[in-house]
């Protein structure tokens, strides 16, 4: 097939006219947004930039009319690493860098393979996702290679947020795939079991599920069989996220036209072959935005683990400020700081999902 030439670039004024002033309603909305920005932005910039204090000077912050970013400069280590021993905080720093490197590599891999079809990155991806989690757990937990052991109760901040989100995504997606296939499969008992699981989990908020995993399960299980609290919380997050993901995938499977199934049957494919080669590829491409939305929600829902005594990024901020009277009143700046970190994570997931969508076009 002959490749069409790329569209000719358009000038700035035609672009602005087509995007911002395309009709009366669009023009009115653009003018209202510009007026609101002209009214709000000067004051926001004075508070956040020109009138802000950037040095870790509590007295200057009390006298200033703007933001106190010096609090972040003073408290960034307890915010980012929580209660992890201060002298060993190089370990969570290296562990976070290792896990982030694997995540960034995974997000860039689809775009790289699309640009260079002969590039084989999947073996490297597999190696990265074996070595990065192992290195993360070794650095955080210690107990080998001369590293002092640090219990999971002291893990916190950004490393804990990344661990809960990454492990939740990596384990919830395959489980959701199995549940979605089970609900749409030919076995009535499996369909009923998967339906009970999905409907039960979706009827329970995440906070009670975390309480159940943290406090009730240890009462029902003998102490020698009880798992670590971090592992129990991780299982609860995985089961909770998988139920919602399974419904997104099942809906996408149901949206595939019946003609696809009939064509697969005419070719002699069985149920599993039809799912693997015909239905699942189309369904996953169609469900990519919903799956990415579930991943973003899972990343943000990790902040709820603070209710069971695990101090991730949000909980670490409270720990860092609540016990220090000098900086206790600067929660707004702290929440803006960690909000920027959450925004970066959500934006990266959103961009990665956009790179996956064109493959289905």
C-alpha atoms as one frame of an Amber mdcrd trajectory, in Angstrom:
protein
   0.000   0.000   0.000   1.328   3.424  -0.942   2.121   5.551   2.098   0.371
   8.906   2.176   2.585  11.997   2.527   2.592  13.688   5.931   0.145  16.569
   6.355   1.554  19.977   5.581   2.284  22.114   8.669  -0.107  24.958   9.372
   0.758  28.388  10.732   0.262  29.618  14.272  -2.783  31.784  13.548  -4.734
  29.038  11.708  -3.860  26.613  14.528  -5.115  29.042  17.195  -8.263  29.708
  15.196  -9.036  25.997  14.755  -8.277  25.044  18.357  -9.400  28.052  20.411
 -11.809  30.115  18.313 -13.675  27.497  16.307 -17.170  28.918  16.589 -19.020
  31.159  19.076 -19.073  28.664  21.960 -15.375  27.864  21.641 -14.478  31.556
  21.402 -16.564  32.419  24.470 -14.968  29.615  26.496 -11.482  30.737  25.429
 -12.166  34.359  26.404 -13.599  33.344  29.795 -10.590  31.132  30.537  -8.180
  33.924  29.564 -10.019  36.414  31.800  -9.968  33.982  34.732  -6.254  33.378
  34.200  -5.547  37.115  34.058  -7.409  37.541  37.352  -5.947  34.556  39.232
  -2.433  34.084  37.887  -0.789  37.313  39.154  -1.768  36.604  42.753  -0.804
  32.948  42.448   2.595  33.843  41.017   3.199  36.406  43.782   2.386  33.764
  46.400   4.311  30.914  44.772   7.340  32.724  43.301   8.074  36.377  43.971
   6.833  36.460  47.577   7.959  32.950  48.494  10.782  31.927  50.829  13.113
  29.359  49.270  15.613  28.888  52.097  15.019  26.716  55.170  14.442  29.739
  57.448  11.397  29.322  59.665  11.503  32.926  60.909  11.585  34.302  57.354
   8.667  32.034  56.441   6.566  33.406  59.319   7.146  36.979  58.159   6.671
  36.316  54.427   3.371  36.771  52.613   4.076  34.001  50.127   4.756  30.298
  50.133   7.393  28.685  52.325   9.232  26.346  49.976  12.033  26.277  52.538
   9.917  23.696  54.374  10.422  21.326  51.464  14.153  22.030  51.488  14.246
  21.235  55.211  11.896  18.246  55.268  12.347  16.571  51.878  14.172  13.553
  53.303  11.477  12.532  55.838   8.799  13.302  53.216  10.439  11.158  50.549
  11.697   8.313  52.768   9.412   8.352  55.818  10.721   6.626  58.947  13.523
   4.813  57.179  16.761   5.118  59.241  18.375   8.445  58.369  21.923   7.158
  57.981  20.767   4.454  55.547  18.507   6.563  53.340  20.878   6.126  50.422
  19.370   2.663  50.134  15.762   3.757  49.407  17.181   6.417  47.084  19.037
   3.792  45.035  16.067   1.404  45.215  13.713   4.098  43.917  16.101   4.993
  41.093  16.376   1.315  40.133  12.613   0.813  40.009  12.039   4.092  38.171
  14.627   3.095  35.562  12.710  -0.146  34.881   9.392   1.749  34.704  10.750
   4.380  32.299  12.310   1.674  30.134   8.963  -0.141  29.994   7.068   3.045
  29.082   9.504   3.880  26.289   9.792   0.356  24.887   6.560   0.385  22.770
   7.530   3.639  21.067  11.080   2.421  20.425   9.956  -0.886  18.907   7.407
   0.913  16.737  10.068   3.240  15.341  12.547   0.406  14.787  10.582  -2.809
  14.105  13.707  -4.974  14.166  14.687  -3.828  17.657  14.249  -6.677  20.166
  13.709  -5.142  23.582  11.525  -7.817  25.180  14.450  -9.906  26.561  15.896
  -6.744  28.072  12.500  -5.848  29.524  12.213  -9.286  31.103  15.678  -8.971
  32.621  14.888  -5.482  33.910  11.728  -6.678  35.653  13.571  -9.533  37.295
  16.577  -7.533  38.476  14.865  -4.251  39.422  12.318  -5.685  41.932  14.962
  -8.020  43.387  17.388  -5.121  43.793  14.631  -2.943  45.254  13.679  -5.480
  47.915  17.318  -6.206  48.739  18.170  -2.532  49.191  15.047  -1.734  51.185
  14.967  -4.815  53.388  18.693  -5.524  53.758  19.771  -8.547  55.728  22.352
  -9.597  53.107  25.608  -8.388  51.580  26.410  -6.444  54.727  23.202  -4.381
  54.661  21.453  -4.010  58.002  17.923  -5.415  58.073  15.141  -2.809  58.064
  11.589  -4.048  58.831   8.788  -3.142  56.453   7.122  -1.091  59.214   9.846
   1.527  58.631   9.456   1.628  54.866   7.659   4.726  53.675   7.494   7.740
  51.418   8.050   7.576  47.696   9.651   4.076  47.655   6.606   2.572  49.359
   4.218   4.385  47.001   6.121   3.104  43.962   6.286  -0.415  45.362   2.553
  -0.626  46.090   1.593   0.877  42.724   4.053  -1.095  40.604   3.423  -4.438
  42.289  -0.318  -3.778  42.228  -0.327  -3.082  38.490   1.955  -6.031  37.704
  -0.173  -8.515  39.655  -3.668  -7.081  39.152  -3.557  -7.077  35.349  -2.950
 -10.831  34.793  -5.482 -11.670  37.509  -8.027  -9.355  35.875  -7.354 -10.987
  32.527  -8.100 -14.430  33.964 -11.249 -13.215  35.713 -12.528 -11.497  32.572
 -11.950 -14.657  30.542 -13.608 -16.710  33.269 -16.718 -14.514  33.278 -17.034
 -14.770  29.507 -16.023 -18.439  29.300 -18.099 -21.567  28.674 -17.904 -23.030
  32.221 -20.910 -22.026  34.381 -19.150 -22.735  37.694 -16.159 -20.574  36.733
 -18.454 -17.813  35.496 -20.364 -17.828  38.780 -17.186 -17.842  40.880 -15.691
 -14.920  38.939 -18.961 -12.989  39.120 -19.154 -13.447  42.901 -15.569 -12.227
  43.270 -16.064  -9.143  41.102 -19.399  -8.112  42.600 -18.207  -8.700  46.169
 -15.029  -6.691  45.788 -16.728  -3.858  43.913 -19.298  -3.503  46.690 -16.607
  -2.890  49.340 -14.632   0.388  49.581 -10.860   0.046  49.616 -10.425   1.335
  53.172 -12.475  -1.509  54.780 -10.580  -3.970  52.585  -7.285  -2.601  53.932
  -8.568  -2.856  57.512  -9.657  -6.427  56.839  -6.223  -7.361  55.508  -4.319
  -5.558  58.263  -6.277  -6.282  61.427  -8.867  -9.022  60.924  -6.867 -11.625
  58.987  -4.136 -11.853  61.707  -6.910 -12.694  64.205  -8.209 -15.527  62.017
  -4.846 -17.009  60.992  -2.340 -18.659  63.348   0.632 -16.343  64.088   3.115
 -18.698  62.408   1.094 -18.496  59.162   0.425 -14.755  59.250   2.173 -12.791
  56.487   3.840  -9.413  56.791   1.431  -6.467  56.950   2.890  -4.956  53.781
   2.255  -8.188  51.891  -1.319  -8.383  53.197  -2.007  -4.796  52.150  -0.464
  -5.468  48.737  -2.758  -8.464  48.236  -5.790  -6.371  49.199  -4.842  -3.636
  46.712  -4.258  -6.231  43.984  -7.603  -7.966  44.513  -9.419  -4.638  44.650
  -7.838  -3.288  41.459  -8.215  -6.580  39.577 -11.996  -6.572  40.038 -12.358
  -3.211  38.288  -9.833  -4.087  35.601 -11.656  -7.356  34.900 -14.888  -5.512
  34.158 -13.110  -3.152  31.757 -11.598  -6.103  29.887 -14.862  -8.090  29.909
 -16.723  -5.114  28.470 -14.130  -4.821  25.710 -14.439  -8.540  24.972 -18.212
  -8.186  24.702 -17.805  -5.275  22.263 -15.974  -7.407  19.680 -18.470  -8.248
  16.891 -19.880 -11.778  16.821 -18.616 -12.144  13.278 -15.112 -12.417  14.679
 -16.118 -15.423  16.773 -17.924 -17.028  13.863 -14.896 -16.531  11.599 -12.657
 -18.119  14.235 -15.031 -21.099  14.510 -15.025 -21.453  10.739 -11.230 -21.639
  10.839 -11.425 -24.452  13.383 -10.104 -22.477  16.348 -11.219 -23.580  19.800
 -12.339 -21.317  22.607  -8.850 -20.596  23.911  -7.402 -20.117  20.427 -10.205
 -17.706  19.580  -9.567 -15.704  22.738  -5.809 -15.648  22.306  -5.490 -14.896
  18.605  -8.712 -13.091  17.707 -10.643 -11.545  20.597  -8.076 -10.589  23.227
  -5.819  -8.492  20.949  -8.814  -6.457  19.773 -10.339  -6.172  23.247  -7.130
  -5.035  24.930  -6.555  -2.361  22.317 -10.121  -1.120  22.753  -9.834  -1.194
  26.546  -6.441   0.575  26.676  -7.884   3.926  27.905  -9.988   2.215  30.592
  -7.041   0.088  31.702  -4.804   3.154  31.904  -7.494   4.927  33.953  -7.586
   1.989  36.378  -3.786   2.103  36.694  -3.928   5.825  37.482  -6.594   5.209
  40.130  -4.506   2.424  41.648  -1.458   4.715  41.815  -3.465   7.369  43.676
  -5.265   4.859  45.920  -1.936   3.864  47.478  -2.311   6.985  49.631  -5.088
   5.188  51.561  -2.686   2.728  53.186  -1.911   5.406  55.780  -5.096   4.352
  57.595  -3.452   1.017  58.496  -0.139   2.474  59.656   1.897   2.362  56.448
   3.289   5.819  55.817   3.576   6.244  52.057   4.103   9.671  50.498   1.049
  11.346  52.028   1.551   9.738  55.428   5.239  10.629  55.445   4.318  14.282
  54.948   2.091  14.169  58.018   4.848  12.507  60.040   7.406  15.065  58.915
   5.288  18.093  59.844   3.051  17.057  62.726   5.916  16.590  65.205   7.792
  19.795  64.368   6.162  23.025  65.638   8.407  25.173  63.419   7.047  23.762
  60.202   3.660  22.405  61.275   1.649  25.191  59.637   3.025  24.662  56.123
   0.961  21.684  55.050  -0.216  23.442  51.888   3.292  23.657  50.466   3.905
  20.035  51.418   0.740  18.839  49.706   1.618  20.849  46.594   5.030  19.167
  46.570   3.709  15.625  46.802   0.845  16.564  44.477   3.447  17.398  41.842
   4.982  13.943  42.329   1.591  12.262  41.948   0.906  14.360  38.853   4.181
  13.243  37.271   3.311   9.600  37.886  -0.236   9.946  36.525   0.969  11.921
  33.511   3.564   9.259  32.693   0.898   6.540  32.809  -1.413   8.625  30.632
   1.286   9.253  28.031   2.197   5.569  27.987  -1.416   4.616  27.283  -1.513
   7.073  24.376   1.521   5.380  22.861  -0.361   2.081  22.973  -3.592   3.329
  21.416  -2.377   3.984  17.829  -1.454   0.321  17.463  -5.154  -0.489  17.232
  -5.883   2.039  14.491
